C-alpha cells in the first residue's frame, strides 16, 4: 500500500524515495549523480565531479566532492557514501513503497538503500545545516561511484582536495549504532597457466595440460578459514575448449585476507609457491599477478573517528556496537590513502537482494547521529 501523504510530510523519507527511484547500477550512475549535483549546487555549494570511471559510456559518472568551510574551531570531518547499487535481476526498476514505517523495493529490483539511505541522510543534513545556519567545524563530502564489485571510485580518487583527517563512511548493514572498527587487508592472486595443446586421443604425450597444472595448484593450497583472522579462497577457474584437446591455457583467480599483515604475506607466498610448484611439475609456464586490493584498519584500541562516533551515539542514548568484519569497503581504500576512517551501520537490511529494506526510523536515527557528530566535532580541539 502506498502512503504518499505520509511521504510528502517527511522530507528525509521523500528524499530517500526520490534517490531510490533512480536506477544506478555500477557504471551507470549518471542520473543519480546529476540528481545529487542539482540538489547540492542548489544550496550554493561548489561541487566538483571527478573524471568518469568509464569515459566511453554516456551513463558513467565520477565521484562527487564538496566542502563546507567551518565557521567555528574543531575537527573537520569527511562524510562518504556510494552512489551505485548492485544490478537488479532482469533490469527491473525500483518502485519503492513506504508501508507502516518500512521502505521496500515494491518490485523485483533491489531497493538500493545500500547506499542511498546514507546519501539521503548526508544530503539532508547538509540542507539543514545551510538552511538553519547551524555552526560546524568543516564538513567534506565524497560521494563515490563504482563501489560495488571493486571499490573503483574510491581507488580512482586521489583525495587530494580532502583536508579532514577524520572520516565516516555510511555503508554497513545492521541497526544504527554499529561501527566497523576492524577490517582485514586483501590481496588477490591471478595465475595464467600456459601449456601446450595436442589431440588428447592421438598424441596426448605431446601436450602439456594447463588445467591439470591449475587443478594441482589449487588442490595443494590451504584455503577457507585459516585462523581467526585469516581467510583464503580460489573463486575462479577457467580453461579448456573441448574434451578431446589437451588444454593449453587455464586461469585461476584467488584471494587472501587477514587482519595481520604478516599472516597475509605468508598465505600469499604459500599460494604462489603452490602455483609455481604445480607449473614446474606439469611442465607448463605460468604468469602471475598479485594485487593489493585494500588495506585493513584497526580502531579497536581507539582513534579519533571511533571516539567521535562513540560520543555522538552516547549523546543520543545509543550504545556503540564495535564490529570486526572480514569484508572490505571504500573505508579500506581511504585508510590505505592515509585518511583515518570508520564505517557506520545505516539500518539497511538484506542488502543486495530484492528483500532489502530500511525503516523511516533508521533514516532519522542516521540523520540525528550526523547532527550529533557535527556537535561533537565542533566541541573538540583539532
Ligand atoms: Zn554499500
Boltz pocket constraint, residues with backbone or C-beta under 6 A from the ligand:
constraints:
  - pocket:
      binder: B
      contacts: [[A, 82], [A, 114], [A, 115], [A, 147], [A, 171]]
      max_distance: 6.0
